[in-house]
Amino acid sequence: MGVIHSHPTSKAYPSSVDIHNWFYPELSYWIYSFLENQLKVYTIVKGQVKELPYSL
């Protein structure tokens, strides 16, 4: 399970605010960028961001 989040005007990467306010290390964090028309998925554990592969 995970959480989806959008970035209307920035890249599909967690911002410093996203990272600071992330309290769910057991969940994946999906970000869709309208700017790039791109979806990426990450884990954020203790402030460390790791991109994960996925397929549709």
Backbone bond lengths (Angstrom), bond angles and torsions (degrees), N, CA, C in turn:
res aa  C-N    CA-C-N  psi(-1)  N-CA   C-N-CA  omega(-1)  CA-C   N-CA-C  phi
1 M - - - 1.443 - - 1.519 108.65 -
2 G 1.317 114.43 157.24 1.444 118.87 -179.22 1.511 111.92 -157.79
3 V 1.312 114.37 -177.21 1.454 122.95 179.83 1.520 107.70 -120.91
4 I 1.325 117.11 134.90 1.462 120.48 176.65 1.523 108.69 -105.69
5 H 1.307 113.94 143.75 1.458 121.53 -173.40 1.522 106.50 -144.44
6 S 1.309 118.35 149.07 1.463 119.31 179.25 1.518 111.38 -118.15
7 H 1.310 113.94 150.63 1.461 122.32 172.96 1.526 106.73 -121.31
8 P 1.319 118.44 100.38 1.463 120.72 -176.42 1.528 114.17 -65.19
9 T 1.337 117.66 -32.96 1.469 119.45 -173.88 1.518 114.11 -128.50
10 S 1.332 117.46 15.57 1.465 119.73 179.17 1.528 110.27 -138.12
11 K 1.318 115.04 175.34 1.464 121.54 -176.92 1.524 111.80 -69.27
12 A 1.318 115.25 164.32 1.467 122.65 179.47 1.524 110.16 -83.19
13 Y 1.330 115.35 64.64 1.460 122.24 178.40 1.526 106.90 -143.13
14 P 1.337 117.41 140.60 1.465 119.69 -178.16 1.533 111.69 -60.72
15 S 1.320 115.97 129.60 1.457 120.87 175.45 1.527 109.39 -75.72
16 S 1.313 117.03 170.09 1.466 120.57 177.58 1.528 110.37 -61.60
17 V 1.324 117.33 -34.74 1.474 121.04 176.89 1.529 109.83 -67.75
18 D 1.339 117.41 -43.18 1.473 120.99 176.89 1.525 110.14 -56.36
19 I 1.310 116.23 -48.24 1.469 121.49 -177.17 1.528 110.56 -64.07
20 H 1.315 117.12 -45.85 1.468 121.74 -178.64 1.530 112.25 -62.95
21 N 1.328 116.42 -35.29 1.466 120.67 -176.34 1.525 113.97 -95.80
22 W 1.318 118.07 12.01 1.468 121.21 -178.73 1.521 109.88 -91.45
23 F 1.325 116.30 117.17 1.464 122.01 -176.73 1.525 112.72 -120.89
24 Y 1.338 117.12 24.60 1.464 120.79 -174.52 1.534 110.62 -130.90
25 P 1.321 118.96 66.36 1.470 120.53 -175.62 1.528 113.95 -61.36
26 E 1.325 117.51 -18.72 1.460 120.83 -179.50 1.533 112.02 -81.77
27 L 1.333 117.71 -10.99 1.462 121.95 -178.20 1.521 111.54 -106.10
28 S 1.323 115.71 153.28 1.465 119.90 172.83 1.531 108.28 -84.96
29 Y 1.326 115.06 156.76 1.455 122.00 -176.55 1.521 108.12 -122.43
30 W 1.314 116.63 106.85 1.456 123.67 -177.82 1.519 108.92 -95.03
31 I 1.324 116.40 130.04 1.467 120.49 179.21 1.519 109.25 -125.06
32 Y 1.318 115.03 125.09 1.460 120.64 174.49 1.519 108.24 -104.91
33 S 1.333 116.70 126.31 1.459 122.35 176.84 1.522 109.33 -100.98
34 F 1.324 116.24 116.73 1.462 120.41 174.11 1.528 110.30 -69.14
35 L 1.325 116.80 -31.17 1.455 122.10 178.55 1.519 110.96 -60.73
36 E 1.333 116.86 -44.46 1.464 122.67 -176.55 1.526 113.47 -99.60
37 N 1.346 117.14 -9.28 1.458 121.70 -172.56 1.534 109.46 52.95
38 Q 1.333 114.82 53.08 1.458 120.85 -173.24 1.527 110.08 -140.62
39 L 1.332 115.51 142.70 1.455 122.82 177.00 1.519 108.32 -117.17
40 K 1.332 116.60 129.84 1.466 121.46 176.68 1.519 108.65 -132.58
41 V 1.330 114.83 157.25 1.466 120.26 -179.23 1.525 109.27 -127.19
42 Y 1.332 114.96 142.95 1.462 121.83 -175.52 1.522 110.21 -138.87
43 T 1.321 113.78 163.84 1.459 121.02 161.10 1.518 105.30 -115.20
44 I 1.309 115.56 147.56 1.462 121.38 175.41 1.526 106.56 -130.40
45 V 1.325 115.46 112.51 1.460 121.39 -178.50 1.528 107.83 -129.22
46 K 1.331 115.63 119.57 1.467 122.13 -179.81 1.530 111.58 51.24
47 G 1.329 116.25 42.63 1.451 121.57 177.42 1.515 115.42 80.71
48 Q 1.327 117.55 -2.22 1.459 121.88 -179.93 1.526 109.59 -95.47
49 V 1.320 115.72 125.96 1.463 122.33 -177.62 1.521 109.52 -101.27
50 K 1.322 116.28 130.90 1.462 121.40 177.21 1.526 108.40 -132.49
51 E 1.326 116.72 124.76 1.473 120.97 177.03 1.525 108.77 -77.29
52 L 1.326 115.94 140.11 1.462 122.29 -179.98 1.532 109.42 -114.54
53 P 1.325 116.85 145.47 1.465 119.25 174.45 1.536 110.12 -78.12
54 Y 1.308 115.73 154.82 1.470 120.89 174.17 1.517 108.39 -154.53
55 S 1.305 116.26 163.28 1.462 120.91 174.90 1.523 108.14 -137.85
56 L 1.306 115.36 150.76 1.460 120.71 -179.86 1.499 110.67 -95.34
